Amino acid sequence: MVLGGRDVAGALDVAADELTGSGLVEGALASGERPDSLSALTGIDPWFLHQMQRITDFDRGLKGARWNDALVRRAKRLGFSDRHLAARMGLVESEVRRHRLAAGIRPVMKAVDTCGAEFKAERDKTAAQRK
């Protein structure tokens, strides 16, 4: 597999934790590589690669898209920043923020019980989750 003139298969044959910030996995998914074949090369669980594929597929659809509240709401739920949306939509980051806030799309923090009621709680054991 060649991506950007580089042998990606050789580069991907390293420890999975070294790949997380490299962009090689995302680049391979964006260029059409299948999660199952990447899993075989990297040892990364296919479930995670399928989730990453959902994000890269969605990102591909953002390029040149026009503002749409539903689209931006979904993008924010997938974790896209205002800066990234601005770059994809050909806008300025401050415009994205202004439109987003006007549409009522705001960050939300939810409390998630990390013990799942398995144990009697002696104290609050929650972790924040962004919606």
N, C-alpha and C positions, 0 to 999 in steps of 0.2 A: 504494500500500500504506500503510495507516494502522495504527500501533501505539501504544497508549497515548495516543491523541488527536493524534499527530504524524505528519506525512507522512514516512515512513521512506524511501521511494524517493528523495526529495530529499536527505535526510540521508546516505543511503548513496552518493550520487554524489560522493564525495570520494576522495582517495588511500587505497588499501587499508591502508597503514601507520598512518593516522590512525584506522582503524576497530578495530584489534586490541584496544584496551582500552576501547572505548566501550560495548560490550554491545549495540549496535544489531544486529549480525549475529546474535548468539545469540538476541536477542529476536525477530528476524524469523523465524529457523529454528523457534524454540519456538512461534511463532504460526501455523506451517504454511507459511511461504514455502519454495519449493523451491530447493535448492542451485544448479540451473542458471540460474534467473532471477536469483538473487542474484549469481552469477558475472557475468552480463551487465551488471548494474548497477555492480558494484564492481571487476571485473577480477581478483578473487581466483580462483585456480585451483579448478575444481569439485572436485577430489580433496580439497582441504583442507576445503571446505564440506561435503562428504559425511561427512568424519570428524567435523566439528563437529556435524553433524546426528545422528550416532550418539550423541554425548555428550548433546545436548539431549533426544533421545528417551529415553535411559536415565534422565536426570534427572527427566523427567516421571513416569516409573514409580516413582521413589523417594518421591514425595509421599505421606505417610501409610503407607508400607510398614512392616511389622513386621520386627524383626531376623531376618536370615537370613544365615548365614555365607557361602554362595555368592554371594548378592547383594552383600554388603559386599566380598568379595574382588574381584568384578568392578568394583565402584565404585572401589575403590582402584587397580586396574589402569588405569582410565580417568582417574585423577588427582583424584578427589574427596577433599576434606579431611574430617577427623573433624568439624570445625565444620559443614561443609555437610551431611554425613550427619545430624548431630544435628538441625539445623534441619528437614530434610526428614522425618525419622522422629519428630519430636516428643520427642527425648531431649536430655539434657545432654551436652555434648562429652566430659566425663570418663567418662560411661557408655559412650559409643561407644568411647572408647579402651580402657576396661577390658574390654568385650566383645570388641573386636578382638584385643587381646593374648591374652585367654583362648582365643580361637579359633585362635591361632597366626598371625594375619595381621600380619606385620611388614614394615617397609620393607626392601628388598633392593637393594644396589648391585651392578651387573654391569659388567665391563670390556668395552668394545667396541673392537676394532681399527679406528681411523679411516682407515687406508690400505687395508684390505681385501686385504692381501698383494700390492699392486701394486708395492711397492718393498721392497728389502731394508732392514729397520729398523736404523738406527744407534742408536736409543734407543727406549724404549717410547713409542708414540704411541697412547694409549687415551683414551677419553672415558667418563665414568661414565654409566650408564643405569639408571634406576630401574625395577624390575620390579613 
